[in-house]
Amino acid sequence: MHRYRAMNALLTLVAILGWFALSLQFYLILKNRVTSIPETIIRYFGFFTILTNILVAMCASFLLFKSNSSIGKFFIRDTTATAITVYITIVGIVYNFILRSLWSPQGPDRVADELLHTVIPLLFILTWFVCIPKAAVPWKNIFGWLLFPLLYLICILARGSFAGYYPYPFLDVTKLGYNNVFINCLGMLFAFLLVSILFVLIDRFIKKVPAIEGPSVKSSSH
């Protein structure tokens, strides 16, 4: 019972912080916008950080409320949760080791920044360890997980080719050229591959931890 309450508390914390940080960042980007509102909204959803934190908040929420809907069952599967953990781990790594030095946010901007790039990634990794049943995720799933970042990169480069806007400096074709950007994209996909392998290894060999009881928690082995 105590473990169940602790897991619920962790999921509640992740869900609340996730939706709060996303809402705060949305408000701030609109408040400080340098272009039209529609373009600003498009740019907001053009950040991999935002898209991944939305996935995290949805996953935590569905786990917390034990949804029996089709989308709810999808989000709480161990394979889906592990993929999201890979994505949010990359968000934390790339920002803290590559992008953090590029700007120094203050006030509410810093709050949103730290939540989205550091606090939530760490909390969701903990959530994966504590709340997600380990069921030997098949190695083949890794290739499916790479589709999300691959499609993201394709969409960003395609839109950037006519909009002239790129959300991350390492994807900025106007400054780096296509050759360098393609090399950066390959490097990113390789990073996703390595982190995916790491989490599958952990999933396959870690001692199985109990998941939150209820019909909504599914394992890919069933």
Protein Blocks (a to p, Z undefined) as FASTA:
>chain_A
ZZmmmmmmmmmmmmmmmmmmmmmmmmmmmmmpcbdfklmmmmmmmpmklmmmmmmmmmmm
mmmnopabfklmmmmpmklmmmmmmmmmmmmmmmmmmmmmmpccehjllmmmmmmmmmmm
mmmmmmmmmmmccehiafklmmmmmmmmmmmmmmmmmmmmmnopafbfklmmklnojmlm
mmmmmmmmmmmmmmmmmmmmmmmmmccddddedjklccfkZZ
